[in-house]
Amino acid sequence: MPDQPGAPDDDRTPRRIGWGWLALSVLAAVAAFLAVAVQVRRCVEDPSGGEALCTTGPALGTGGWMVGLAGACLAVYAFRRAFARR
């Protein structure tokens, strides 16, 4: 079929890897992992003399989950852009 405007891309079109996008996807994935994976232990002393209440969670707190989710979305987007047809 001759080249026509609006014709769908041929499956035989070679893909070129976008190395910058690929690097961004790796960096975003690492940042997202670290935002959620780095754990800290927080303890609150009982004022009445009882045992302390301790919890473990991400070092960035609740914001760590948001940073992790945003980083994961950015990693997926950048990975798709790295391998998109041009």
C-alpha positions in Angstrom: 0.0 0.0 0.0 1.5 3.4 -0.9 2.2 5.9 1.8 -1.0 7.8 2.5 -1.8 10.4 5.1 -3.5 8.8 8.1 -2.5 5.3 7.1 -1.7 3.1 10.1 1.9 2.4 10.9 3.4 -0.7 9.4 4.4 -3.5 11.9 7.7 -3.8 10.2 8.8 -0.2 11.2 11.9 -0.6 13.4 11.7 0.6 16.9 14.4 2.9 18.3 15.1 2.9 22.0 14.9 6.3 23.7 17.8 5.9 26.0 17.0 9.1 27.9 13.5 7.9 28.6 14.8 4.5 29.6 17.2 6.1 32.1 14.4 8.2 33.5 12.2 5.1 34.0 15.0 3.4 35.9 15.7 6.4 38.1 12.0 6.9 38.8 11.6 3.2 39.7 14.5 3.4 42.1 13.3 6.6 43.7 9.8 5.1 44.1 11.2 2.0 45.7 13.4 3.9 48.1 10.5 6.2 49.1 8.5 3.2 50.2 11.1 0.7 51.2 13.3 2.8 53.6 11.6 2.0 56.9 11.9 3.7 60.3 10.6 2.8 63.7 8.6 5.5 65.6 7.8 5.1 69.3 5.5 7.1 71.5 5.9 6.8 75.3 2.9 6.2 77.4 2.5 9.1 79.9 1.0 6.8 82.5 4.1 4.7 82.7 2.9 1.8 80.5 4.7 0.3 77.5 5.6 2.5 74.5 3.6 2.2 71.4 5.9 1.6 68.4 5.1 1.5 64.7 7.2 0.9 61.6 6.6 2.7 58.3 8.2 4.5 55.4 10.7 7.2 56.4 8.8 9.8 54.4 5.5 8.9 56.2 2.3 9.1 54.4 3.9 11.3 51.8 6.3 8.4 51.0 3.4 6.4 49.6 2.4 9.3 47.4 5.9 9.8 46.2 6.2 6.1 45.6 3.0 6.0 43.6 3.9 9.0 41.5 7.4 7.6 40.9 5.9 4.3 39.7 3.5 6.1 37.3 6.4 8.1 36.0 8.5 5.0 35.5 5.7 3.3 33.5 5.2 6.4 31.4 8.9 6.8 30.7 9.3 3.1 29.9 6.5 3.3 27.4 8.0 6.4 25.8 11.4 4.7 25.6 10.0 1.9 23.4 7.3 3.8 21.5 7.4 3.8 17.7 8.6 7.0 16.1 
